[in-house]
Amino acid sequence: MSAAPLPPYARLLGLTLEEDADGSPVLVMPFGTDVLGRPGFLHGGAIAGLLEVAAVAALRHALAAEGDARIKPVNVTVDYQRGGRDRPTRAAATIARLGTRIANVEARAWQDDPARPIATARVNFLLVREPEVGRKAGETLS
């Protein structure tokens, strides 16, 4: 997996990057005071941030072979399913659809068992791809 740099927000959350058996990115967020909500539980905003960064990492991984593209989130929908407890939390994402200009990504966060997520998210991104070689300045794609 090419290690694309994580956004600065990932450092704030203490995220580290791992790989699954297929080489896809898996993010790990340690439990600590920086991500604490009510005592003993993760803050919902930290969980949402983890899911969004996981979606970005999966999309960058999918786009790596195609060249550079700017990724702009259009919307993020998070479904909280259970409270995140005082242990590390992992998140991974899959690409549901990768179009020319829009990507739809589904992310999930879990603690002990990937089959029992604590939250899931659907994230839609606008893709701004680098101009094709040989295209004239100002010329649009049809």
SEROVO-465069 format. One record per residue: y, x, z of N, C-alpha, C in turn; residue in one letter. Coordinates in steps of 0.2 Angstrom, whole numbers, padded with zeros to 4 digits, always signed. Last residue first. Layout:
SEROVO-465069
YXZYXZYXZa...
***
This chain:
SEROVO-465069
+0083-0080-0110+0082-0087-0112+0075-0090-0110s+0094-0070-0101+0087-0072-0103+0087-0079-0105l+0110-0065-0107+0105-0068-0103+0098-0069-0105t+0120-0051-0108+0115-0055-0112+0111-0058-0107e+0128-0042-0101+0130-0048-0101+0125-0053-0105g+0122-0028-0110+0126-0030-0104+0128-0037-0106a+0106-0030-0118+0113-0028-0118+0117-0031-0112k+0091-0022-0115+0095-0028-0115+0102-0026-0114r+0084-0010-0113+0086-0012-0120+0090-0019-0120g+0074-0016-0100+0076-0010-0104+0078-0012-0111v+0080-0030-0090+0075-0027-0095+0078-0021-0098e+0087-0029-0074+0088-0030-0081+0082-0027-0085p+0078-0033-0060+0082-0028-0063+0082-0030-0071e+0078-0050-0053+0075-0044-0056+0080-0039-0060r+0080-0058-0040+0084-0056-0045+0081-0049-0047v+0072-0073-0034+0071-0066-0036+0076-0064-0041l+0073-0082-0020+0076-0081-0026+0075-0074-0028l+0060-0089-0010+0064-0084-0012+0067-0084-0019f+0054-0099+0003+0056-0099-0004+0061-0093-0005n+0041-0100+0015+0048-0097+0013+0048-0097+0006v+0034-0108+0028+0034-0108+0021+0041-0105+0019r+0024-0103+0042+0030-0104+0039+0029-0104+0031a+0016-0106+0058+0016-0104+0051+0023-0106+0048t+0010-0100+0074+0016-0103+0070+0014-0101+0062a-0001-0096+0080+0004-0099+0084+0009-0102+0080i-0017-0099+0072-0010-0097+0072-0006-0100+0077p-0032-0096+0072-0028-0100+0077-0021-0098+0077r-0038-0086+0064-0039-0093+0063-0036-0098+0067a-0035-0074+0070-0031-0076+0064-0032-0084+0062p-0033-0073+0087-0038-0075+0082-0034-0078+0076d-0023-0069+0096-0030-0066+0097-0035-0068+0091d-0011-0072+0088-0012-0067+0093-0019-0065+0094q-0002-0075+0073-0007-0076+0077-0007-0071+0083w+0007-0083+0059+0007-0078+0065+0002-0080+0070a+0009-0084+0042+0006-0086+0048+0006-0081+0053r+0017-0089+0027+0016-0084+0032+0013-0087+0038a+0018-0091+0009+0016-0094+0016+0014-0089+0021e+0031-0092-0003+0027-0088+0001+0025-0092+0007v+0037-0092-0019+0035-0097-0013+0030-0093-0009n+0050-0087-0029+0043-0085-0026+0043-0090-0020a+0059-0087-0045+0057-0090-0038+0050-0088-0036i+0059-0081-0057+0065-0082-0053+0064-0084-0046r+0046-0081-0062+0051-0076-0064+0057-0076-0060t+0035-0084-0048+0038-0085-0054+0043-0080-0056g+0022-0085-0038+0027-0080-0040+0029-0081-0047l+0016-0094-0025+0018-0094-0032+0023-0089-0033r+0011-0090-0013+0008-0096-0016+0010-0097-0023a+0006-0075-0006+0010-0078-0011+0007-0084-0014i+0004-0074+0012+0001-0074+0005+0006-0077+0000t+0006-0064+0026+0008-0069+0022+0005-0068+0015a+0005-0061+0044+0003-0059+0037+0005-0065+0033a+0007-0055+0060+0009-0060+0055+0007-0057+0048a+0003-0054+0078+0002-0052+0071+0005-0057+0066r+0008-0050+0094+0008-0055+0089+0008-0052+0082t+0003-0044+0110+0005-0043+0103+0004-0049+0099p+0007-0055+0124+0002-0051+0121+0005-0049+0114r+0010-0068+0132+0012-0061+0133+0007-0056+0130d+0010-0081+0119+0009-0078+0126+0011-0071+0126r+0018-0094+0110+0016-0087+0110+0016-0084+0117g+0012-0110+0110+0016-0105+0113+0013-0098+0112g+0008-0117+0094+0006-0116+0101+0011-0111+0103r+0015-0120+0082+0009-0124+0084+0006-0123+0091q+0029-0123+0072+0026-0120+0078+0020-0124+0081y+0033-0120+0056+0030-0125+0060+0027-0121+0066d+0048-0117+0047+0043-0114+0052+0040-0120+0056v+0055-0113+0032+0052-0119+0036+0047-0116+0041t+0068-0107+0024+0063-0105+0028+0061-0111+0032v+0076-0104+0008+0075-0108+0014+0068-0105+0018n+0079-0092+0001+0083-0098-0001+0082-0103+0005v+0082-0075+0002+0079-0081+0005+0083-0087+0003p+0081-0064-0011+0086-0068-0007+0082-0074-0005k+0077-0048-0017+0074-0054-0014+0079-0057-0009i+0078-0039-0032+0081-0041-0025+0078-0047-0023r+0066-0028-0038+0069-0035-0038+0072-0036-0031a+0058-0015-0048+0062-0017-0042+0065-0024-0043d+0041-0017-0053+0047-0014-0053+0051-0017-0048g+0028-0022-0052+0032-0024-0058+0039-0021-0058e+0021-0017-0042+0019-0015-0048+0024-0017-0054a+0028-0024-0031+0028-0016-0031+0026-0014-0038a+0027-0037-0028+0031-0035-0034+0031-0028-0035l+0018-0038-0017+0016-0041-0024+0020-0038-0030a+0026-0031-0008+0019-0028-0010+0017-0031-0016h+0036-0040-0007+0038-0033-0009+0031-0030-0012r+0029-0051-0001+0032-0052-0008+0034-0045-0011l+0025-0046+0011+0020-0048+0006+0023-0048-0001a+0038-0043+0017+0033-0038+0016+0028-0040+0011a+0043-0057+0017+0046-0052+0013+0042-0046+0012v+0034-0062+0026+0034-0065+0020+0038-0060+0015a+0037-0054+0038+0030-0054+0035+0030-0057+0028a+0050-0059+0040+0049-0052+0038+0042-0051+0035v+0047-0072+0044+0051-0071+0038+0050-0063+0036e+0039-0070+0055+0036-0074+0050+0040-0072+0043l+0048-0064+0064+0042-0061+0062+0039-0064+0056l+0058-0075+0065+0060-0068+0062+0053-0064+0060g+0050-0084+0072+0052-0085+0065+0054-0079+0061a+0048-0077+0084+0042-0079+0080+0044-0080+0073i+0061-0076+0088+0058-0070+0087+0051-0071+0082a+0064-0090+0090+0068-0086+0085+0064-0079+0083g+0056-0093+0101+0054-0096+0094+0058-0092+0089g+0050-0080+0112+0056-0084+0109+0054-0087+0102h+0034-0080+0120+0039-0078+0115+0044-0083+0113l+0032-0082+0138+0032-0084+0131+0036-0081+0127f+0035-0078+0151+0028-0077+0149+0027-0079+0142g+0049-0088+0153+0045-0083+0156+0037-0083+0154p+0056-0092+0137+0055-0094+0144+0049-0089+0147r+0056-0078+0128+0059-0084+0128+0059-0086+0136g+0057-0061+0123+0055-0066+0128+0059-0072+0127l+0060-0050+0115+0057-0056+0112+0055-0062+0116v+0064-0040+0124+0068-0042+0118+0066-0048+0114d+0053-0039+0134+0060-0043+0135+0064-0044+0129t+0038-0041+0124+0043-0037+0128+0049-0042+0130g+0024-0038+0113+0028-0043+0118+0032-0039+0123f+0026-0032+0097+0024-0031+0104+0028-0036+0108p+0021-0037+0081+0027-0038+0086+0024-0037+0093m+0015-0032+0066+0014-0032+0073+0020-0032+0077v+0011-0037+0050+0016-0035+0054+0014-0036+0061l+0002-0032+0036+0001-0036+0042+0006-0033+0047v+0000-0031+0018+0004-0029+0024+0003-0034+0030p-0016-0027+0011-0010-0031+0011-0006-0030+0018s-0028-0020+0010-0022-0016+0009-0015-0020+0009g-0039-0028+0013-0037-0028+0006-0031-0023+0004d-0039-0027+0027-0044-0024+0023-0043-0023+0016a-0021-0025+0031-0028-0028+0032-0033-0024+0027d-0011-0013+0039-0014-0016+0033-0020-0019+0034e+0005-0013+0048-0002-0011+0047-0004-0014+0040e+0021-0009+0055+0017-0012+0049+0010-0009+0049l+0030-0016+0069+0026-0011+0065+0022-0014+0060t+0045-0022+0077+0039-0023+0072+0036-0016+0069l+0055-0024+0086+0050-0019+0087+0044-0019+0083g+0066-0031+0082+0060-0035+0085+0054-0030+0087l+0074-0021+0077+0076-0025+0083+0070-0029+0086l+0066-0018+0065+0067-0013+0071+0069-0017+0077r+0069-0030+0058+0062-0028+0060+0062-0023+0066a+0082-0029+0055+0080-0034+0060+0073-0033+0062y+0082-0020+0044+0084-0018+0051+0082-0023+0057p+0067-0022+0035+0074-0023+0036+0076-0021+0043p+0056-0008+0030+0057-0014+0034+0064-0015+0035l+0053+0000+0015+0056+0000+0021+0057-0007+0024p+0036+0000+0008+0043-0002+0007+0046-0002+0014a+0024+0009+0006+0027+0007+0012+0034+0006+0010a+0011+0003-0004+0017+0007-0004+0021+0004+0002s-0006+0004+0000+0000+0000+0000+0006+0004+0000m
***
